[in-house]
């Protein structure tokens, strides 16, 4: 047994841990969890813990339902909101087939494969996400009007506001679980907040996002609030994006940085952006996986709808943020398309694959767009070569289905399951008669 396993077993004894939760995700990035007792830890590390995967979205094919969970000892943390006596801990798990092979359907496996492809070229992906979400008052029943916890806006300081208490507790819990928070603030929408995590390698960041969603939901419930990461919960108010800052490191150095270059951005950085832009229509179904995601993308309010990049342009899909000239390590690419309800493992895998394609094939970065792309006419946008993102999940899935890059990146099983699952979601949506249709049509004709 290696020393990481020993460390975990020692911590379990030191903290009097009563339960260890084994965490993993289904294909849409929803957290799944089973609890084991400390006595089963050693078996979990050596053999894995058997589960019936057949009821988990996308995890197994119909003829194979037995799966194994193998905890990753480097992710052991006490669950902050469960207190320190008789504590509960968690570890993220890899999902394995009964013969111990990585399961094709495990989102962590998809990301790991993509990361090791980059590693073969000496590159490591670092990510810093800005995670937006809304807080509403409890109790909430689906179908009722939503009641945001406040009416504040961007960066507002709300005196004795519920949002402040919320953010303080959420950040404390995250830090207690070894997740570094860069900053947190009120966002533009009523009851909308944002928490930004510090740069970390892509796998750690994806694990941290799953934990953050759980912490946010738990803390909210403790304050009689309900949190949602849904991309566009309210008509006419901003959606919840997850702007994703990406950079590739090579031999300990930021490979996107070139001193003296425009925006400090290296050739590799430019090619990466070109790859992100060219393949955006194909991977959009992954970064924006819900019917509701497209209400955000096409609802303005600083969400991107067009495929272009800019420096100061917050309506662009990709932004090259300001970097401190003295800090070469901070050169990065901000992808603004992703929403807060994505599966982060799959999203980072497809963003990396698109960027790497740009590097491998030496794509040229198109001209930047510094005008607010929203304010241009369709004709002006066309003249500049700026295409729209897919306008709904149906169109996004069409592009996805014809993408070799997506089939290759996700592997056949995830690719096909995702397509089937999401086409079903679209069909169910299409069957609905909405309040909008009744209000706008019923009395008119
Ligand atoms: Mg924001």
Boltz pocket constraint, residues with backbone or C-beta under 6 A from the ligand:
constraints:
  - pocket:
      binder: B
      contacts: [[A, 130], [A, 132], [A, 187], [A, 194]]
      max_distance: 6.0
